[in-house]
């Protein structure tokens, strides 16, 4: 089996695409990390308890 190595042009294009995909994923990850943490405690109440008038 005599296989030719990939051409330099093909390799360059492949690396450019890989770098671009990595940049996009990194930006998306940074956006997700900047968001506030979700509140997953099921028993937490969203409203403040109402105080009785004295």
Buried (B, 14 or more C-beta within 10 A) or exposed (E): EEEEEEEEEEEEEEEEEEEEEEEEEEEEEEEEEEEEEEEEEEEEEEEEEEEEEE
